[in-house]
Amino acid sequence: MLLTVTLNTALDLTYRVPALVPGASHQVREVSERAGGKGLNVARVLGALGRHVTVTGLCGGPTGERIRELLAGADGVTDALVETAEPARRTVTVTTEPRGRVVSRAAARAAATVLREPGPLVSAAEWAAFRHTYAALLPAATAVALCGSLPPGVPVGAYATLVREARAAGVPVVLDTSGEALRRGVAARPDILKPNEDELAQLTGSREPARAARDARRRGAGAVVASLGERGLLAATPLTTWRAALPRPLSGNPTGAGDAVVAALLAGLADAEPWPARLAHATALAAAAVASPVAGEFDARAYARLQGEVKVAEVG
């Protein structure tokens, strides 16, 4: 069983509009609603890949009820979320597509604007209840992903604590967070750290991805896989550094691409997959997620096709 943790679950609403103009009224062309938060997105991708995954985290109120209802329809996903008194947050993603003649691939890509609520205030008793649930799930887990932001009330060192508990249980960990939670979490020695380029720079102070990834490894991560957007992935591993990329970027909605990377890394970690294959799968799955209109889904045909197009090269 794969396990994902989402401490700040969300009800994700995605609106598609022709253009986003501040101060104007907009006609929404399409609306979608999903159980969200990074770990839930990871879980839905894994379920669609045929894996069995359990989701845990904090989720309450009417928003939480809707999240659970939506999650119940996800293939391969088991709900082990812990109830909170305050409602789970909502996020709104507004996607826009270019109008008129497309003059370049860059102009053809959709843009996404994301609005995120802060999340519920979590009590000490609710945090303790989650810790109990997490500890009970670890013995059956083959790998765990700790994903996303921390809601108010959860200790800033929460992910560091959860990494240590997983390691003590012999369960490998992927950590995907940011800010102070990332800085403290990496010191607990997760097996894989998955930042984006900006998060990696904030952690290390370096804008050069390879140097920053190696620095993050010295801070405690077993391996660092950095998302570089259209430039693919960079992975600093114990033996060498790898780059993985497609020959051309895909147009679409980039929201959720990083979660697809985490899904592939978690599956590869559980299966002890070699790094080149692991990175090829992660790169192709991220691109297939861009080709899907909402986070937590991917274009299965694109994923099958793109795996053979990813170029993985050792760079040092």
N, C-alpha and C positions, 0 to 999 in steps of 0.2 A: 504494500500500500504506500502510495506517495501522499505526503502531507503538505498542505499549504496553510500559512498563517496570514490572516488579514486583520490587524488590530483596528483599522479604520475603514470598515466596510462602507459601501456607498450604493445608492440607487443611481445608476448612470442613465441620463437622458441625453440622446444625441439628436440634434436638429440639423437638417440640411437646408441651406438657403443659397440663393444665387450669389449674394454678396452680403458682407457684414459692414454696416455703416453706423458708427456711433451716433446716437441721438435720433435715429430713424426707426420707423415701423417696418417690420420684416414679415414677409409671407413665407411660412415654413413649408417646404415641399414634402418633407418626409420626417417622421419621428420614430425613434426606436427607444426601447426601455430595456435595461439589462441589470442583473445583479452585478455590482461592480466593486471596485477596490482591487488593487494589483493582484493579490493572491487568489481572488475569485476568478479574475481573468485568466490567470495561469491555470487554474483548475479546469475551467471550461475548455481551454485549448487541449490540455492533457486528456480530458474525457473524450473529446472529438478524435483524438489519436488512438483511442481504444484502451487508455490506461485507467486503472482504478485509483481515484484520488479522494482524500477526505479533506474538507475545508474546516478550519476552526478560526476563531477570532471573536470579536465583540460586535454585537448586532442587536438593536432594540427598537421599540416603539413601532408606530404604524409603518414607517419607512422600512424598518427591519422585517416586519411581517411581509411586506411586498418583496423584499430581497429573497426571503425564504421561499415564497411562492414561485418566483422566477427561477431560483436555483433548483427547485424540485424537478424542473423539466430538463435539466442538463444531464446528458449521457455520462455515466460513469462517476458521477460526483455524489459524495455522501456529506450531509450537513452535520457538523458538530460545533456549530456556532454557539457562543455563550450570550445569554440575554443581558442587556443593560437597561436601566430605568429610562435614560434619555434616548431619544430616537437616533438611529444611524443617519449619517449625512446624505446629501444629494450632490451629485456633480452634473454639470451641463456642458456638453461639448457641441459647439456650433461649427459645422463644416461648410466650407464654401468651395465652389469650383470655378475655374476660369470661364470667362465669356468671350465670344468672338473667336477670331483666328488664332490658333496656337502656333507660336513661332519657335518654341524650344521645349525640350522635355521639362526644364525647370518651371516654365510657365504652365505646363499641363498638370502640375501636382496640386491636389487640394490642400487648402489650409484649414487648420483646426484651432479654435479658440476654446479654452477650457476654463470653467468657473467651478471652484471647489469650496464647499462648506468645510468648517474646521473639524467637525465631528463632535460626538457627545462627550460630556464630562464624565469620566469613568471613576467610580468610587474605589476605595481600597478593597472593599469586599468583592466587587466585580472583578478587579484585577486578580485577586486571590482565587476566585472561582475559575477564571481562565487558566491560571497557572496549574490548577489541579487537573483540568481537562487536558491541557497540553501534555502534562506528565503521564497521564493515563493513555494517551494516543501514541507516544513515542515507541513503546516496545514493539508495536506492529508496523512501524514505519520503516521503509527502506531508504528514504531520503526526505528532507524537509526544506521548504522554501519559506523564508521570512520576508514579507513584502510590504512595502509602502510606508506611509507616514504614521506617526503616533497620535492618537486622539488626546485631548486634554485630560490630565489626571494620571495617565500612564507614565511611569518613571522614564526619564530620558535614556537610562541604561537598560531599557527593557530588552532590546534585541541582544545585547551582550549577555544578559542573563539567559535568554532562550537558546542562544548559540551554545553556551557552556552546558546547559542541561541536555541538549541534543548530543553533544560530543561525549558527555558522561554516559549516555545511553548507547553510544556506538553508532549514532545516526549521522550521516554526512549532511552538511548544511549549505544552501545557497542563500546569500543575504543580498537583498535589493532594497535599499533605503537611501536616505540623504541626510545632510547636515550633521548635527551632533549625534543623532542616533547612529549614523554611519561611522563617525569617528570612534565612538565607543564600541560599536559592534565589531569593527575590524580587529580591535585589540583582543577580542575573545576567540580569534582564530577560526573564522568560518572556512569551509573547504573552498567555496567559490564566492567571490565578491562580484556583483554585477552592477556597476555604476554606469551612467552615461558620461559623456565627455566633460560636461560642466561639473557634475558631482565629483568626478575624479580630480578635477583641477581644484575644487574647493577643499577636498580632503588633503591634497598633497602640496598645493601651491604651484604646481607645474602645469603649463598648458600643452606640453609635449606628451602625447598619450603614452608612448612606450616608456619614457622615463617615469611618468606619473604612475603607471601600472606597476612597474618594478618597485617604486617607493611604497605603494600600497601593500605589496607583498611583504616588504620589510616590516611594515606595521602590524602584520599578523595574518593576512589572508593567504590561504594555501595557493590559490590561483585568482587572477583578476581578469574578467572578461568585460571590456569596455565597449559600449555601443557608441559608434561614431556616425550615426545617422546614415546618410546615403553612402558613406565610405565603408560601411560594413562593421566588422568586429575586430578588435585587437585583444589577444589573450596572452597574458604573461603567466606562464606555468612553471612548475619547479625545474623543468629541463630546458625550456626554450620559450621564445615569443613567436606567436602566429598572427597572421592577418588573414581575414576571410572576407570576401566581397563578391558581389555579382558584377558582371561586366557592364551593367546599366541599371539605374534605379527604376523602381516601379512607381507609377502615379497612384494616388489614393489617399486614404486617411492614416496618418502615421500614429495616431493614438492607439496604444495597445501593442505596438511592435516590440517594445522592450519586454512586455509581459510574455510574448511569444518566445523571445530569446530565453527568458527564465524557464519557461516550460520545457524547451529543448534541453537546456543545461541540467535541469532537475532529472529528466528522464535519462540523459546520458550519464549523469553521476550515479544514479541507481543501477544502471546497467554496466558501469565501468567501461564505457565506450571510449575508444582512442580519441585524442583531442582533434585530429583533423576531421573525423567523421562527426564528432560532436558539434564542431563549429560550422560545418557544412549544413547540418540539420538546422542549427539555430539561425543561421543567416537566411536560409530558404524559408523557414517558418516565419521569420520576422517580415520578409518581403510578402509572403502570402497573407499575413495579417494586414499589411498596408493595403492589399488588394481587396480586403473585406471592409464593408462600410462601418462596422462598429468594433470596439475593443472586445477581446475575448473570443473572437471568431477568426477563421482564416479560410482562404480559398483553397480547397483541397486539391483541385486540379493544378493550380499554380504551384503549390508546394511540391507535388510529385514532379512537375516539370523542372522547377528551379533547382532542385537538389543536384542535378547533373551539371548545372551551369556555375555553381559557386566555385571560386578559385581560392584554395587555401594554401598559403605559402609560409614557410619558416623565415623569420626576419631577424633572428638573433637569439 
